[in-house]
Amino acid sequence: MSEFYGGNAGNEVFRDFSPGPHAGLDTDPRAVGAPDHIDKGAKAALTLGLLSLVLGIVTGLPAIWVGRKSLQHIAASEGDLRGRRLASTGMGLGCVGIILTSVVWVYLHQHPRLNSSVAVANQLGCADVQSARNFAASNSVSCSFHGDQVIVSWFDSQAQENAFKETNQHLKAGAVESPIIYGDSWAISCTKAAACEAARKAMR
């Protein structure tokens, strides 16, 4: 029987042996674990893209720029970074946000906010707009529209508009079935059927 006295790795028997591959030490200093890191730029692009659905172009353009930079960073990492889908999604949402901003801007440009009888008359396309006296409205103007002299009235309250409607509910003007056109806080009074119909189309 051979005499071999086992012991711990610190004993003299094992002192001259190099540690094995499973001794808890990396034999190759270049050996690293599998990459599993998400690029910060990808996360930022996604966040900016989501915000662009509310803030529009303000965060939409940065989402596209940050997302593009993130994709370049991920490609240069040779697999050490992830997040391509996040970056691409952020860029896509940024584009949607920019499109929404453009649509809203065009709509508001074509449908400006009305806040007076003059603003209504301008949108109607009236000519020769002049101030008119109408005690039932906050402010009124008379103007020429499609060969008719129409009166545009503006109401600052619903009660005021209701009082105006009650006062004029029995009003008839020749062949015009409904000589007053009502909108959101405004009314257009006309005397010719063609002018009334044109006003309805113009204020849609």
Beta strands, then each sheet from edge to edge (+ up, - down):
strand 1: 37-38
strand 2: 81-82
strand 3: 127-132
strand 4: 139-145
strand 5: 148-154
strand 6: 180-182
strand 7: 186-189
sheet 1: 1+ 2+
sheet 2: 3+ 4- 5+ 7- 6+
end
